[in-house]
Amino acid sequence: MTEGILLDLSRSGCKVRTSLNLRFTAGDTKLIIHFQLAEEKLQYEGNVRWGWMFGLGQYQYGVRLDLQEDEEEQLLRELELWTSGRSAQGL
């Protein structure tokens, strides 16, 4: 396990930055991403689609999430809660 920064998130995937060098093969490298947006701790499987070095000792990866229908609904709910909370805070 390693920590990273979630840079972008959608129903189909995400972009992350981490110090972990995966030395991946596109589509063949699977990973599990853990994060929390609003109320629930989320955990989804995905495949690394692309990656490159981003500065000294940092790597950026594009991950396609392999979501089941219930996971996609859960993610959408959490995204809605998170965005409505940010709107209420004036951010």
Disulfide bonds with the S-S distance in Angstrom:
none
